[in-house]
């Protein structure tokens, strides 16, 4: 049996969405079919229902950016490897200092501190992220484990670089809250680990607001100061903004 009580299938992504579905307010700023986000795909997953219900949506995406660490992924290949999707492993938490990683594993930091730490190491991963999404062919799927924190920070930076207003970015981030009941069983946390991580298993407006405040009113300068190439910034903006031809 693959159906949860909520109507969500257990064998599909629980937190998948196009950040700019057709007709949404976000679609004023971002082209549909360019940037997707989700929790981590599992080996036996079917295509997301959103993709199955739209004849013009091709699954899998052209590029998958996996933000999980080696310890989370192990030696197994990505579930979408071999499907035609390009897989980019970009471990964000691995960019944190060892003491920060230990505090995170032991549940000793909150979401605001975690997000600020990710921003603090952005020069090690943000240039690679922007370059990858700027040069991708077809939709790009960005995911971590839950599709909430590392994905939330990464997607927020990409959207802000595209000129999306803060309120729209916060609304996209908060949409994860609706997915939490179906998401938790997919994370594979035992009761002990769940108790340690419980304070991290929600969304936080103050945490993402802190990210957006640090980016400030000039996201281009923020990204360039962290090593993102000017050509990649321009290419991403051309690719993602409505009314633009994609990427070249």
N, C-alpha and C positions, 0 to 999 in steps of 0.2 A: 504494500500500500504506500503510495507516494504523496498523498494529500494530507496536509496539516488541517487542523480544525478551522483555521482562518481562510482556507481555500488555496493557500500557497503550497506548491509542490515542494517536497523535501529534496527532490533531485534537480533543483534549479537555483540559480543565484537568488538570495533573499534581498539583497540591497543593490540590485542593478538598476541603473537608469541612464538615459541620455540626459545630459545636463540641460539640454534645450529641446524638449519635445515640441512637435509642431503646435503652433497656436499658443504656446506658453509665453509669459512675459519675458522669460530668459531668451526666447528666440528673437527678440528685438536686438540682442547683443551678440548672440552666438549662433552659428549655423547648426541646424539639426544634422546629426549623423557624423559629427567631427569628434566629440569628446564624450565618452561613456565612463561610468564609474561603477564599482561593485565591490562586494566581498570576494574572497578567494574562490575561484572555481574548484570544484571537487571532481575526481576522476569520472564518476558516473553521471555527471550533470547533463541534462538536456539543454538545448538553447533556451535563453530567457523567453518568457511568455511574450514580452513586448516585441521581441524580434520575430517570434513565430506568428504573431498576429498582424504583422505589417509585411506585405509582399515585397516592398521596396527595400527592406532591411536585410542585408547580407550578414550572416553569422558564419564563422567567427570574425572578429575585428581584424583589421590589417596589422595593428601593433598592439601588443599587450605589455604594459609596464607593471611589473610585479615589484612592489615596494617591500616585500617581506625579507627577513634576514635568512641566512643560510641555516641557522638552527631551526627555524620554522619550516623551511622547505625540505631539508634533508637531501638525499641523493636522488629522489624520484624526479622524473622530468615533469615539467609543467603540464597540467591536464590538457592545455590547448596546443602543446608542442606537437608538431606533425599534422596539424589541422590546416596549415597554410598561414597561420598567424606568425609574425615575427615576435619573439619573446625577448624583452629587455629586463634583466634583473638589476634593480637599483635599490639596494637595501638601505633604507633611511635610518632606522634605529642603529644600524651598524656604524653610522657616522658619528654617533654619540661617544663621548669619552667613556672608558670602562666603568667609572664610578656612576655615571648617569645610567648606563645600561643595567647595572646591578640594582640601582634604586628603582628602575622601571620594573624589572622582573619581580622585585619584592613588594611592589605596590606602594612604594613610599613617596611617589610624586603624583600630583593631580594633573588634570588635562591642561590647564593653563601653563604650568611649568613644562610639561612635555612638549607642547606646541612651541613654546619659546626656545626650548633646547633644539628642536628640529630646525627652527629658523637660524639658530646660532651656528649650525653646521651646514647651512644651505650652500655655501660656496663649494662643498664637496659633492653635492648631488644636483643642485638646481640647474647648472649649465647643461648637464647630460639630459635632464628631463626636458627642458625647453628645446634642445636640439633634436631630440627624438620625436617629440610631437610635431615639431615644425616640419620635419622631413617625412613624416609618415604617409603612407598610401592607405586610404580608406579610414574608417573609424579607429580611434585609439581608445583602448580600455585601460584605465588606471585602477589598480586595486592593491590592497594590502590583505590583512586577514578579515577584518570586519568591513572595510571600505568606509571607515569613519574618521580616524585620526590622521594617520600618515596620508591616506587618500584625501582627507578633508583639507589638510594643510596644502598638499600639492595642487589639488584642483583649485583651491582658493587663489593660490599664486598665479596659476595659469589664467584663471578667469579675470583676475585683477589686471594682469598684463594685457588682456584683450580689451580692457576698458569697461568691464562689467561693474555696475555700482555695488557698493557694499551690501545693501539690503537684499539684492538678488542673490549674492553669494551666500549670505547667511540663510536665506530661504532654502537654497539647494542643500546646504549642510544639514539643516534641521529636518529635511525629508527623511534622513536616516532613522529618526525616532520611530516612524511608522513601521520600519522593517525590523526593529529590535526583537519582537517576540519570535519571529521566524529565523532571525539571524543567530541567536544564542545557541540553539542546538547544533548549528553548523560549525561552531568554533571549536568543538571538541574539548572543552574545558571540563575537567573533573570538579567535584564539589570543592576540593581544597583550593585549586587554582582559581575557580570562580569566586570564592570568598575573598581571595587576595586581590583580584582584579575588579571586583564589583564596582568600586568607585570610578573606574575608567569606562564602564560599559554603558555610557549614556552620551548624549551630546551636550555641549556646553557653549552657550552664547558668549559668556565672558572670555572663554578660551579662544574661540575663533575671532572674536572682536579684537583681542590682543594682537593676533596675527595681522589683521587688517590695519590696525593702528600703527604697527611697526612698519608695514609696507608704506603707509602714508599716502599722500596725494600724488606722488610721482612714482608709480610702479616701474616705469622703464629704468629710472635711475637706480631704484632698489635692486633690480635684476642685474643691471650692468655692474653695479658695485660688488656683486657676488660672482662675477666672472661670466655671466651670460653674454654671448656674442651678439653684437648689434644686428648682424645679418639674421641670426636665429630669431631674435625678437621681431624683426620686421616680417620675416617669413611666417611665423606663428600668427601674427596679427592679420596678415593677408589670408591665411588659411581659415581662420576661425570666424572672422567677422562676416555678417550677412552681406550678400551682394558682391562678395569678392570671389574671384576664381581661386581655386585651392592651390596654394603653396609655391608656385614657381615664379 
